[in-house]
Amino acid sequence: VSQSRYERQTKQFTVKEGRVERIMFVCDYSDITTEYGKIKCNASGEEILEKYGSDVKILCRKKDDEYKLKRRLYDVEKYGIRFGLEYNKVLMFLVTEPNKINSEKNKENWDTCK
């Protein structure tokens, strides 16, 4: 039986020189209670846009693969938040210092949606 990487909640912390620089939380598919910035796991992209408006930059996969149409990143650089969505449902939160989210982007795989 194969498992999706999102079937279990995961928390990752990056600590540098004694301070937390980055926190990532991967949601479980059934989780509707965990939230960050009033956006819950499994919330839609529309909910993120309602909350953060023009501060949101939506990133699409560059590669033409099976994930291209399924996955999006919603970055709110002003607050240092990245939401990872699959099938328009939040499955991941990444929090770092404001305006550092862009450095978290894998430029080989992601670009601003057109």
Secondary structure, DSSP 8 states (H G I E B T S, - for coil): ----TTSS-EEEEEEETTEEEEEEEE--TT--S-EETTEETT--HHHHHHHHGGG-EEEEESS-STTTTTEEEEEEGGGTEEEEEETTEEEEEEEESTT-HHHHS-TTTEEE--
